[in-house]
Amino acid sequence: RPGENLIGPDGRDLGRIKSIRIGEDAQKEAKQGDEVAVAIEGVTVGRQIDEEDILYVGLIESGYKQLQNLDLTADERIAMDETVAIKRKEEPFWGM
Protein backbone atom coordinates (compact mmCIF):
# COMPACT_ATOMS: atom_id res chain seq x y z
CA ARG A 1 0.00 0.00 0.00
CA PRO A 2 1.21 3.54 -0.61
CA GLY A 3 2.88 4.91 2.50
CA GLU A 4 4.34 1.56 3.61
CA ASN A 5 8.08 1.41 4.35
CA LEU A 6 10.16 -1.13 2.44
CA ILE A 7 13.27 -2.99 3.57
CA GLY A 8 15.73 -5.17 1.71
CA PRO A 9 16.77 -8.72 2.62
CA ASP A 10 19.65 -7.25 4.64
CA GLY A 11 17.23 -5.20 6.77
CA ARG A 12 18.31 -1.92 5.19
CA ASP A 13 15.58 0.73 4.96
CA LEU A 14 14.85 1.34 1.28
CA GLY A 15 12.14 3.96 1.24
CA ARG A 16 8.41 4.42 1.25
CA ILE A 17 5.92 3.30 -1.40
CA LYS A 18 4.79 6.45 -3.18
CA SER A 19 2.31 4.87 -5.59
CA ILE A 20 1.21 1.57 -7.13
CA ARG A 21 -0.08 1.30 -10.69
CA ILE A 22 -1.51 -1.34 -12.97
CA GLY A 23 -1.19 0.17 -16.42
CA GLU A 24 -2.48 3.75 -16.13
CA ASP A 25 -4.67 3.02 -13.09
CA ALA A 26 -3.52 3.94 -9.58
CA GLN A 27 -4.10 1.20 -7.01
CA LYS A 28 -4.73 1.37 -3.26
CA GLU A 29 -2.80 -1.87 -2.77
CA ALA A 30 -1.11 -4.70 -4.63
CA LYS A 31 -2.37 -8.24 -4.15
CA GLN A 32 -0.56 -11.52 -4.59
CA GLY A 33 -0.16 -12.29 -8.27
CA ASP A 34 -0.63 -8.67 -9.43
CA GLU A 35 1.98 -7.33 -11.84
CA VAL A 36 2.40 -3.73 -10.79
CA ALA A 37 4.64 -0.71 -11.18
CA VAL A 38 5.69 0.75 -7.84
CA ALA A 39 7.15 4.22 -7.28
CA ILE A 40 9.38 4.22 -4.20
CA GLU A 41 10.55 7.45 -2.57
CA GLY A 42 14.27 7.55 -1.90
CA VAL A 43 15.55 4.82 -4.23
CA THR A 44 16.56 4.51 -7.85
CA VAL A 45 16.45 1.22 -9.76
CA GLY A 46 20.00 0.41 -10.77
CA ARG A 47 21.50 2.20 -7.78
CA GLN A 48 20.00 1.23 -4.43
CA ILE A 49 17.87 -1.62 -5.84
CA ASP A 50 17.77 -3.76 -8.98
CA GLU A 51 14.81 -4.95 -11.03
CA GLU A 52 14.76 -8.51 -9.68
CA ASP A 53 15.36 -7.61 -6.01
CA ILE A 54 12.98 -8.92 -3.38
CA LEU A 55 11.65 -6.18 -1.13
CA TYR A 56 9.72 -6.58 2.11
CA VAL A 57 7.24 -4.37 3.91
CA GLY A 58 8.96 -3.11 7.06
CA LEU A 59 6.63 -4.56 9.69
CA ILE A 60 6.39 -2.90 13.06
CA GLU A 61 6.43 -5.23 16.02
CA SER A 62 2.82 -4.57 17.06
CA GLY A 63 1.66 -5.21 13.48
CA TYR A 64 3.49 -8.53 13.45
CA LYS A 65 1.77 -9.60 16.67
CA GLN A 66 -1.63 -8.84 15.11
CA LEU A 67 -0.78 -10.74 11.92
CA GLN A 68 0.09 -13.86 13.91
CA ASN A 69 -3.58 -14.24 14.85
CA LEU A 70 -4.89 -14.04 11.27
CA ASP A 71 -5.54 -16.93 8.91
CA LEU A 72 -2.71 -16.27 6.45
CA THR A 73 -2.07 -18.14 3.23
CA ALA A 74 1.08 -20.24 2.99
CA ASP A 75 2.74 -17.54 0.84
CA GLU A 76 1.76 -14.79 3.28
CA ARG A 77 3.16 -16.83 6.17
CA ILE A 78 6.46 -17.38 4.30
CA ALA A 79 6.79 -13.64 3.56
CA MET A 80 6.05 -12.79 7.19
CA ASP A 81 8.57 -15.36 8.46
CA GLU A 82 11.24 -13.99 6.11
CA THR A 83 10.54 -10.45 7.33
CA VAL A 84 10.79 -11.55 10.96
CA ALA A 85 14.11 -13.30 10.26
CA ILE A 86 15.43 -10.07 8.73
CA LYS A 87 14.29 -8.02 11.74
CA ARG A 88 15.84 -10.51 14.18
CA LYS A 89 19.28 -10.16 12.59
CA GLU A 90 19.55 -6.79 14.33
CA GLU A 91 17.25 -7.45 17.28
CA PRO A 92 17.22 -11.17 18.24
CA PHE A 93 14.03 -10.98 20.34
CA TRP A 94 12.01 -8.87 17.88
CA GLY A 95 8.34 -9.90 17.89
CA MET A 96 8.61 -12.25 20.85
C-alpha positions as CSV (number, residue, x, y, z in Angstrom):
1,R,0.0,0.0,0.0
2,P,1.2,3.5,-0.6
3,G,2.9,4.9,2.5
4,E,4.3,1.6,3.6
5,N,8.1,1.4,4.3
6,L,10.2,-1.1,2.4
7,I,13.3,-3.0,3.6
8,G,15.7,-5.2,1.7
9,P,16.8,-8.7,2.6
10,D,19.7,-7.3,4.6
11,G,17.2,-5.2,6.8
12,R,18.3,-1.9,5.2
13,D,15.6,0.7,5.0
14,L,14.9,1.3,1.3
15,G,12.1,4.0,1.2
16,R,8.4,4.4,1.3
17,I,5.9,3.3,-1.4
18,K,4.8,6.4,-3.2
19,S,2.3,4.9,-5.6
20,I,1.2,1.6,-7.1
21,R,-0.1,1.3,-10.7
22,I,-1.5,-1.3,-13.0
23,G,-1.2,0.2,-16.4
24,E,-2.5,3.7,-16.1
25,D,-4.7,3.0,-13.1
26,A,-3.5,3.9,-9.6
27,Q,-4.1,1.2,-7.0
28,K,-4.7,1.4,-3.3
29,E,-2.8,-1.9,-2.8
30,A,-1.1,-4.7,-4.6
31,K,-2.4,-8.2,-4.1
32,Q,-0.6,-11.5,-4.6
33,G,-0.2,-12.3,-8.3
34,D,-0.6,-8.7,-9.4
35,E,2.0,-7.3,-11.8
36,V,2.4,-3.7,-10.8
37,A,4.6,-0.7,-11.2
38,V,5.7,0.7,-7.8
39,A,7.2,4.2,-7.3
40,I,9.4,4.2,-4.2
41,E,10.5,7.5,-2.6
42,G,14.3,7.6,-1.9
43,V,15.5,4.8,-4.2
44,T,16.6,4.5,-7.9
45,V,16.4,1.2,-9.8
46,G,20.0,0.4,-10.8
47,R,21.5,2.2,-7.8
48,Q,20.0,1.2,-4.4
49,I,17.9,-1.6,-5.8
50,D,17.8,-3.8,-9.0
51,E,14.8,-4.9,-11.0
52,E,14.8,-8.5,-9.7
53,D,15.4,-7.6,-6.0
54,I,13.0,-8.9,-3.4
55,L,11.7,-6.2,-1.1
56,Y,9.7,-6.6,2.1
57,V,7.2,-4.4,3.9
58,G,9.0,-3.1,7.1
59,L,6.6,-4.6,9.7
60,I,6.4,-2.9,13.1
61,E,6.4,-5.2,16.0
62,S,2.8,-4.6,17.1
63,G,1.7,-5.2,13.5
64,Y,3.5,-8.5,13.4
65,K,1.8,-9.6,16.7
66,Q,-1.6,-8.8,15.1
67,L,-0.8,-10.7,11.9
68,Q,0.1,-13.9,13.9
69,N,-3.6,-14.2,14.8
70,L,-4.9,-14.0,11.3
71,D,-5.5,-16.9,8.9
72,L,-2.7,-16.3,6.4
73,T,-2.1,-18.1,3.2
74,A,1.1,-20.2,3.0
75,D,2.7,-17.5,0.8
76,E,1.8,-14.8,3.3
77,R,3.2,-16.8,6.2
78,I,6.5,-17.4,4.3
79,A,6.8,-13.6,3.6
80,M,6.1,-12.8,7.2
81,D,8.6,-15.4,8.5
82,E,11.2,-14.0,6.1
83,T,10.5,-10.5,7.3
84,V,10.8,-11.5,11.0
85,A,14.1,-13.3,10.3
86,I,15.4,-10.1,8.7
87,K,14.3,-8.0,11.7
88,R,15.8,-10.5,14.2
89,K,19.3,-10.2,12.6
90,E,19.6,-6.8,14.3
91,E,17.3,-7.5,17.3
92,P,17.2,-11.2,18.2
93,F,14.0,-11.0,20.3
94,W,12.0,-8.9,17.9
95,G,8.3,-9.9,17.9
96,M,8.6,-12.2,20.9
